[in-house]
Amino acid sequence: MSTYRHIDRICWAALALALAVTALFANGGRLGLQAAAAGLGYEARLFDASVVHTIDIVIDGWEGFLATCENEEYTLCALVIDGELQRSAAIRAKGNTSLTSVAAYGNDRYSFKVEFDHYDGVSSYYGLDKLNLNNIIQDNTYMKDFLTYQLMGRFGVASPLCSYVSLTVNGEPWGLYLAVEGVEDAFLRRNYGAAAGELYKPDSMDAGGRFGGGSFEGPMQDANGTPPSGPPEEGTPPERPDGAWGGPDGGFPSDREGIPDGGVPNDREGFPGGGFPGGMGESDVKLQYIDDDPDSYPDIFDSAKTKITAADQDRLIAALKRLGSGEDIEGTVDVEQVIRYFVVHGFVCNGDSYTGSMVHNYYLYEQDGVLSMIPWDYNLAFGGFQSANASSVVNEPIDTPVTGGAVEDRPMLAWIFASEEYTALYHQYYETFLAECLDSGYCAGLIEETAAMIAPYVEEDPTKFCTYEEFETGVSVLRTFCQLRGESVAGQLAGTIPSTSQDQAEAGAPLVDASGLDLSDMGSMTGGGGRREDGSPDGALPDRRHGAVQKIQ
């Protein structure tokens, strides 16, 4: 039962007051009132990443809320953020595959989305309208998302802010989460000002979409481009004509011939493991030009985060057309931002993305016909999605950085390698990234400082997906991975290590040896990790069904 017995009355009273204030400002001109400019103060508060913050979710009927989380319906709540009460917020569970994954774990540790402006359209937390509370699933390091966003931000990429929070529910411990700035209105104002452009989150895998609900209805192909006749029997991968598979788990092969990097797991029932060489995203999600009809781009326009007009649609389509033809790249792409994005993105080896077989987990920003990418969702970075051997991932070629398809299939990336000038610029930015983020000691120092900061919270986390020992091992592997990845990228830039998949496939190609690493120690699509403290089998979790919190002893 809630410790705040009258939360409903408090929240609805606050809502009524907020609506009255909204009406006052809406008619302020006639009353001689002047509206002050809204300042953004949340950056230095909740998103001070040097400390672990506290958030208490104050809500009635928590157990009932958990029981219906998979419906993704908003519920009234209040938040106490670092001791400060925020009334009349709305909360729901979030995530597509993570929702089903949590349920499969027999666990209620969902990720949540909070909307401060849900009920009145104006409320915020010091200017922040949307907040994500990520459950850090499939990440024994607790810091894949955090580290990637920090690297993106340091390297000058417009990236969501984030910080760690110790989450409680009605005063009771719930776990260590990652708070992530919602990529919506406040994000746009912070990064682009009041005259920001249009924002999209292209995705054909959302629940309710063409791939929704975990069932597959889109075109799947084998390595020869032939669709399979139907789902295989449970536990049996579809058979390739040559009978050869990339990894011992039966995953589909990557596009790198001769490199045993396994397949990319997916969440499709009946297709256990494996990304497909051609990728499974729709053409519009790949940002390919199709035709001039807006109806041909449902996975872009139906996922718009800003209010768009027909003129906005026409302008974006025109940009995709230029992008596909290679015309006027400078007037079509924010060259510096996009290259910087793909440098960091490529370094962290995230197959669950635009460059992977599923083709999702990114935001597209357009302003005046110019396109750029905004990073999103890196809990399966550092090889957690590829199910590959460590050496293959550590040496992922920087000049063919697509797993499950070809570079030419991703127009937002392909322009870089279609021009010697842009390829050289891309290499230059990679060198700068290594100098600023790796050689400077920034990345290693951030890992050490963050691990030390969150370790006590991980140890006491009552709902964690891994053991504390697995966390410690994961951090150690992450540290080594970044070091070896840096060595490989430096070698590729210097020409001592092949930078394309074709050249790496040649017999005797010099590569960085990462055979001593087990990437699953950092967490993976299939969970990763070993056994719980109590000795129960791999993947077992504390019983927390519908609010029954039991601390792991």
N, C-alpha and C positions, 0 to 999 in steps of 0.2 A: 504494500500500500504506500502511496506517496507520503513523504514527510511534509509535503506542502498541501494540506487538505483543501485549501481554497484557491488552488492555482487557476482553475477554470474561471472563477469570478474575477480574479486579478487580471488574467490575460484578456478576458472579454471587455473588462472595464477599460484597460489600456487601449484595446482596439477601438472602442467607441471614441475615446479621446483622440486617438490618432486620426480617425476619420473626420472628426470635427475640425482638427487642425488642417487636414487636407482641404476641406471645404473652405476654410478661412483663407488659405493661400490661393485657392482657385479663384476666389472673388476679391483677392487682396487689392487689385488695381482699383476697383470701385470704392474700396474703403481707404485708399490712400496709403496702402502698405507697400513696402519694397522688400523683395526676397533677397536674402544674402546668398552669396555663392557658397555652395557646399564644399567643405574641405574634407580631404581624405586623411584620416588619422590612424586607420587600422594597421598600416604598415609597421609602425614603430611599437604597436601594442601587441596584438595577437601574433604577429609574424616576426617578432624578435626571435630569431632562430638560436640564440645563445642560451636559452633557458627552456625548460619544460613547463608549459603553461597548464592551467587547470580549467576544465569545463565540466560543469554539472548540468546534466539534462534533467529538468524538473517537469515531470509529466505524470498525469493520472492514467491508470490502465496500461502500464508498461508491458505486462505479460500479454494482454490482448493485442497491443501494438506489434509485439514480436511475432505473434501468431499469424499476422497478416502482412508481414514485411514484404513478402514476394509480390504483393499487389502494387507496391510502390505508391501507396496513397499517403498524402500529407496528413499529419496530426498536429494539433495545437500543443505547444510546449513553451517553456521558458528556458533560457540558458543563463547560468551564472559563470561568466568568463573572468578568470582571475579575480574572483570576488565581486564582480560587478553584474547586477541583474539586468538581463535583456528580456523584456516581456514580449509576448505575442509573436513568437517565432513559429515556423512550421517545419516539421521534420518528417522525412521518409527514408526508407532504405534505398540504396542506389547500387548500380552495377548490373551488367547483364550476366556474364558468366560467373562473376563473383557471388551473385545471389544464389544461383544454383549450386555453386561450389560450397558455400557456407551450409546450405541445406544438406548437401551430400556429406559434409563433415559431421552432421548431427549436432550443429553448433548454431548459436544465435549471435555470434559476433559479426554482425552486418556492418558494412560501410553505410554512412548516412549523408544525406544532403539536407542542409538547413537553409531556409529562405527567410531572411529577416523582413522582407517586404511582401511576403506572400499574401497577407490579409488586407493591407492598406495601400500597397504600391509605393510607399515612401519611407518606411522604417528601415534602419540600417544599424550596423555596428560600426560607428565612426566612419561611415561612408561605404562599408562593405555590405553588399546586398545578398550574396550567396556564399555559402561556406560548405566545403566537403570535409567529412571526417572519415578518413580511410582506415580500414581495419588491418592493413599491412598483411594481407593474406598471401601465401606462396612466397614469402620473403623472410627467410630466417635471419637475414642481416638487419632487418628493420629499417634499412636506409637506402634501398635502390631508388625509390621515388625521390626521396629527400636529396640524395647525392646528385642525381641527374638534374633536378631543378636548380640546385645550387650551382652546378657547373654551367648550365644554360645561362643563368643570370649573370654569373661572373664573366662569361664570354660575350655578353652583350645581346643575348636573345631575349625578346619579350616573353617572359615565362611566369607562370603562377607562383606567388609567394607561398611558403609553407613553413610549418614549425610543428614540434611535437606537443601533444597535450595528454595529460593524465585525465582520462574520462571517467566520470562517475555518473550514476543514474539515481536521482533522489538521494544523493549522499553516499551511495554504495559503490565501491570500486568496480569498474567495468573493464579497464585495460588501457594500454598505451596506444594511442592513435596518432595519425599524421593529419594535421589540419592543413587543408589546401585551399587557397583562394579560388573561388568560382570564376571560370573564364566567361564572364558575362558583363553586365553594364559597368560595375566598378573597375574591373580589370581593364576594360576599354578606356575609361576615363583616365585611369592611372597611367596607361602606356601611350595613349594616342590623343588625349585631351577631349574636350567637349564636342569637337567636330569629327569624332571617330567614324570609321567606315562600317562595313558590314561584316558580320561574323557568322561562320557556319561550322558545323561539326559533321562532316560527311561520314556516313556509316551505313552499311547495308546489313549489319549484324545486330542492330538494336532489336530488343523485344518488340514484336509486332511488325518488324520489317520482313524483307524477303527471306532472311535467314533466321528470323526470330523464333523464340521458343525452344531453341536447341535442336530443332530439326532442320535438315538441309533440303532446300528446294531449288537451289541455284545450280549452275553448270559446273560440274566437277570433271576433271580430265586426268588421265594417267600421263606418264612421261611422254607418250607419243601423241597426246592431244585427243585421245579417245575416251568418251565418257564411260564410266563403269556401268554395267548392266543393272546393277542394283546394290543395295547395302550388303556387305559381307556378313557372314555369320559372326556372332559375338565372339570377340577375342581373336578374330582372324583378319589380318589386313587384306584389302583388295590386292589381287595378284597382278604384278607387272608382267608384261610379255617376256622379259628376260629373266624373271624370277629373282632378281637381285634387289635388295633393299639397303637403304643407307645406314641403318643402325640396328642394334640387336633388339630394340623394342618394336620392330616392325613398322616404324614410321616411314612416311613417304620420303623419297630422296629430295635433296636440295638441287639447285641448279648447278652445283659445282661438281662436275664429273670427276670421280676419283677421290673426292674428299669425303671421308666417312663421317659426316656431321649429322647423320640421322634425320629424322623428320621433325616436323613442327606439330606438336599436339594440337588438337582442336576439341571443341566441346560438342561436336555433332554426334548424337546418338547413332550408333551403328558404324561409325567410322573412327575406330580407336587409334589415335595417334597419327600424326602426319599432316604436314602442310602440302599443298599441291604446287607442282612446279610453275604452273601458270598463274597461281594466285586465285583466290576465290572472291575477291571484291568485285563489285560491279564497275563498269567502265567509268561511270561518273565519280565514284569514290576514288578511283585511280587518277582522277582529274584529266581524263581523256576527253577531247572534243568529240561529240557524237553528231549533233546537228544544231540548228538554231531554235529548236522547239524546247521551251523550258520544261515541258512534260517529260523530256528525255533525261532529266537530271533530278529524279525524285529524292535520291539519297543525299543530295546537296540542299535543295530548296526546302524539302520537308523538314530538314534539320537546321534551319536558320535560327540563330540565336538573337537576331535583331529583326525588326519589322522591315520586310523587304517589299519593293515595288516591282512592277514590270520592267522599269528602267534599270533597277538593280540586277534583275535576272539577265537582261540583255547585255549589260556591261560585263558581267561575269562570264557569260558564254563567249562573248567576243574575246575576252582575255584568254580563255581556254583554247580558243581557235588559234590565236597568235602563239600561244605556248606550244601547241601541238605542231605547228608549222615551223617553229623556230624564228618567227618574225618578231622584231622589235623586243628582244628580251629585256633590255633596259627599261622599256615602257610597260612591261608586263609583269616583271618580277622585281621585288625588292632584293636585288642581287646580294648585297652584303648580309641582310638578315637571313635569307634562305640558305646561303652557304654556311653561315655560322651555325644555323640550326642543324644542317646535315653533318657538319663536322662533329658536334657533340653527340648527336644522335647515332652516328656511325661508330664513334668511340665506345659507347656503352652497349652496342650490339643488342638492340631490342628488336626481335623478330615479330613481336606483337604490335605491329605498327604499319605505317604507310609503305615501308620497304619490306614488309613481311608478306606472308601468304594470305593473311586475313584482310589486310589493307584497311586499317582503321586506327583509332587512337591518335588523332591529331585534330587541331582546329585550323580552319582556313580563314584568313583575314584578307579582305579586299577593300581598297580605298582608291577611288579614281581610276579603276581598272588595273591597279597594281596589286599583285598577290604576295602573300607571305604565309609562313607556317608557324603555328604556336604549339609547343610540346604538350603532351598529355599522356599520363598513365605509363609509368616505367617500372611497375612492380615485378615485371618479368624480364627486365633488362639484364645485361651481363650474362647472356646465354640461357636465361631461365625458361625461355619459350622454345628455343631451338632443339632441346634434348640432344645436344651434340657433345662430342668429346671436346675437352677443354682446349686442346691445341687448335682444333678447327675454328673455334669461336675466337680465341685470342688472336689468331692470324686472319680474321675475317678481312677480305680484301677491300681496301678503301676506294678502289676505282671501279668495283662492281659490287656495291654495297646493298644488293637486293637478295633476299632469301625467299625462294618460291616465286620465280619469275625472272624477267630480264629488266635491265636498266631502262631499255627503250619502252617498256610497258608502264613506266612511271614518269610522265612528262614533267612533273615538278622537279624531278631529279635529273632527267635525261639531258636537259640543256647544258648542264655543267660539263658533261663529258662529250658533248657534240662540238665543243669549241676548245681548241688548244689554249686560248686565252683564259677561258673560264676554268678549265682544268688546272692551269697553272695558278690561278687565283685561289682555287679550292685547296691546292697543296700548300700555298702560302699561309692560308688561314689555319690549316692543320698544324703547320710548324709553330705558328703563334699560339695556338691552343696548347700544344705540348709545353712550350716555354712558360706560359702564364699559369697553367693549371696543373701540370705534372712536374716539370723540372724545378719549378719554384717551391715545390713541397706543399702546395695548397691542397691538392687532393688527398695526399697521405695524411696531412695534418688534420683535415676536416674529418676523415674517417676515424682517426684516433680520438679527437676531441668529442665527436658525436657519440662514439661507442662508450666513452667514459661517462658522458652525460646521461645517456639513456639506460645504461646497464642496470642500475638499481631498480628502475621502473620495469624493465623487462623481467628481471628476476622475480618481482612481486606481481607481475601481470597475471590476474586470475583467469583470463580467457585466451591466452596466447596460443598460437597455432604450432609452436615448436617449444622445445625445452630450452632452458637457459644455456645448457652446454652446446646445443645446436646453434644458438645465437652466437656464442663465442667462436665456434668453428666457422660459421658463416662469415663473420666479420674478418677473420683471418684469411679466408679464401678470397673475399672481396678485395682486401688489401693487396694480396699477391696478384690477383687477376689484373687490377689496374696497373700495377708495375709492369707485368708481362705484356699487357695490351699496349702500353706506352712504348715498350721496346720494339714490338712488332710494327707499330705505326711509324716509328722513327726509321726503322729499317726499310719499310715500304717507300717512304719519302726519299730516302737516300739511294734507293735502287738495289739494296743488298737482299731484300726480300720481295718476291713478286707481289704486285698490287692488284692483280686481277685473278679471278677464279680460274681462268684457263691456264695462266702461267703457273699458278699454285698447284694445279693438277699434274703438272709434268713431274716425272720421276726424279727424285733427288732434289726437288725444290727446297731451298733453305728456308726453314720456318723456326719460329720461337717454340721451344719445347715446353708445353704446359701439361704434359702427361701426368704430372704429380698432383694435379688439381681434379677434384670431383665437383663439377658445377652444381650438382644437386644439393651440395652442402649449403649453398646459398639460398635454397628454395627453388622450386620449379613449378611448371604447369601441373605436374602430378603431385605436388606437395613437397617432396624432398624430405630430408631429415630421417632420423632413425627411430629411436624409441623414447617414450615418455619417461619421466623420472621414476614412475612406479613400475616400469618394465613392461607395460602393455605394448601391443604391436604398433608398428609404424603406421602413422596416420590417425591413431586413436586420439581422442580429445576429451577434455573434461565434459561431463554431462551438464549442459546449460540449457537444455530445452526450455524455451518460454520462461526465461528468467531464473531458473534454478541454478544460481551461481555456486560452483564448488571450486575452491582453490586447490590447485595441484599441490600435493604435499611432497 
